[in-house]
Amino acid sequence: MPLVTCPDCGQSVSDVAPTCVGCGRPIAVPQPKRLGDDAVARAILPVGRSGWAIAAGYLGLVSVLVVPAPFALATGIIAIWDIRTHQHRHGMGRAVFGVIMGSLFTVLLLVYLLTK
């Protein structure tokens, strides 16, 4: 157990102690930073993102082939629900992209099927 110095009274206190034994000041323990909270890491690595959002983004890209478009729309909607339910997850842009591309090409698919 490392010791830290209390900023108020200068007494050495264990880093796991909730308060200083000399003056009672709360000892601030630095919380470990999650990799998903770092914006640079999120830009490089797929950390902290919803799996649904990643799937919606890729399905949105391939929805130009028209057949996967309804799947892009569905996974995009599920991804938005997932991100709003779990506030620590990221990827809203990918989810919205999946919804937009899925909607656009689903409409084109329906128009093609109805006019055929």
PyMOL commands that set and color helices and strands:
alter all, ss='L'
color gray80, all
select helices_A, chain A and resi 35-37+39-44+51-65+69-85+92-115
alter helices_A, ss='H'
color red, helices_A
select strands_A, chain A and resi 3-5+12-14
alter strands_A, ss='S'
color yellow, strands_A
deselect
rebuild
show_as cartoon
